[in-house]
Amino acid sequence: MRFFRRYRRYMIRPIVYQFFSRSSVALAASLLLREFAGARLSWTFMAMMFVYILLAWLAWLRLDGARLPRFDHRLFRRTKPRIEFPMGDIADHIDDEPLTFEDLTEEERDACLFASNLSVALLFGLLSAFF
């Protein structure tokens, strides 16, 4: 499939990190919405599901070449120089830092955002069905 050809093994860590950070923000937002707006918990989970479906759709459109704005945290990023090492023995790479989201190319970032946003939307869809 064309969809799975974009993903590589080194992209798993940024996807998982994005998933946990986005799901914790969405959970906090839904609980705050429930507390202050008086909405039912299943409705707040459904609202978060629609928000992350919209964000996943925007990431998908960016993967197809559309020039859309990014909703990322540029204020909180640390910039590090990218260091590339030639292939060698595994003992040569013990002290290497793991690949982060900032080290990825723009297309890989969009693919990671799409996968993490879609998985958060699926999680909150399941939560809205059970609460």
C-alpha positions in Angstrom: 0.0 0.0 0.0 1.1 3.5 -0.7 0.3 4.5 2.9 2.7 2.2 4.6 5.6 2.9 2.2 6.1 6.3 4.0 6.9 4.8 7.4 10.3 3.5 8.4 11.4 1.7 11.6 13.2 4.8 13.0 9.9 6.7 13.0 8.3 4.5 15.7 9.8 6.5 18.6 8.6 9.9 17.4 5.1 8.5 16.7 4.9 7.0 20.2 6.1 10.2 21.8 3.6 12.3 19.8 0.8 9.9 20.7 1.4 10.1 24.4 1.9 13.8 24.5 -1.2 14.5 22.4 -3.4 12.0 24.2 -2.5 13.5 27.6 -3.2 17.0 26.3 -6.5 15.8 24.8 -7.5 14.0 28.1 -6.8 17.1 30.2 -8.7 19.3 27.7 -11.7 16.9 27.8 -11.7 16.7 31.6 -11.5 20.5 31.8 -14.4 20.9 29.3 -16.4 18.4 31.4 -15.7 20.3 34.6 -16.3 23.8 33.4 -18.8 23.4 30.6 -20.9 20.7 32.3 -20.8 18.5 29.2 -21.0 14.7 29.4 -17.7 12.8 29.4 -18.6 10.9 26.2 -19.3 14.2 24.3 -16.0 15.7 25.4 -14.2 12.6 24.2 -16.1 12.7 20.9 -15.1 16.4 20.5 -11.4 15.5 21.0 -11.8 12.7 18.5 -13.1 15.2 15.9 -10.3 17.7 16.7 -7.7 15.0 16.1 -9.4 13.7 13.0 -9.2 17.2 11.6 -5.5 17.5 12.5 -4.8 14.1 10.9 -6.6 15.2 7.8 -4.5 18.4 7.6 -1.4 16.2 8.0 -2.6 14.0 5.2 -3.2 16.9 3.0 0.4 18.2 3.7 1.7 14.7 2.7 -0.1 15.1 -0.6 1.6 18.4 -1.2 -0.8 21.0 0.1 0.7 24.1 1.7 -1.1 24.2 5.0 -0.1 25.7 8.4 1.5 23.5 11.0 0.2 23.3 14.5 3.3 22.3 16.3 5.2 23.6 19.4 8.0 25.7 17.9 8.4 27.6 21.2 9.3 24.5 23.1 11.7 22.9 20.6 15.4 22.7 21.3 17.5 22.9 18.2 20.4 20.5 18.0 22.8 20.0 15.1 22.1 16.9 13.1 25.0 14.5 13.2 25.2 11.8 10.6 27.4 8.8 11.1 28.6 6.3 8.5 27.6 2.6 8.9 29.8 0.6 11.2 29.9 -1.7 14.2 27.1 -1.4 16.8 29.7 -0.6 19.4 30.4 2.6 17.5 26.8 3.8 18.0 26.3 3.1 21.7 26.7 6.8 22.7 24.6 8.1 19.8 21.4 10.0 20.7 18.2 8.4 19.4 16.5 10.0 16.4 14.0 12.7 17.5 11.1 14.4 15.8 13.2 17.4 14.9 15.7 15.2 13.1 13.2 14.0 10.6 12.5 15.5 7.2 9.3 17.5 6.5 7.6 14.5 4.9 8.5 12.2 7.7 7.3 14.7 10.2 3.9 14.9 8.5 3.7 11.1 8.3 4.4 10.9 12.1 1.9 13.6 12.8 -0.7 11.8 10.7 -0.1 8.5 12.4 -0.1 9.9 15.9 -3.2 12.2 15.3 -5.1 9.3 13.8 -4.2 6.9 16.7 -5.3 9.6 19.3 -8.6 10.0 17.4 -9.1 6.3 17.4 -8.4 6.1 21.2 -10.8 8.9 22.0 -13.4 7.3 19.7 -13.2 4.1 21.7 -13.3 6.1 25.0 -16.4 8.0 23.8 -18.1 4.7 23.0 -17.5 3.3 26.5 -18.2 6.3 28.7 
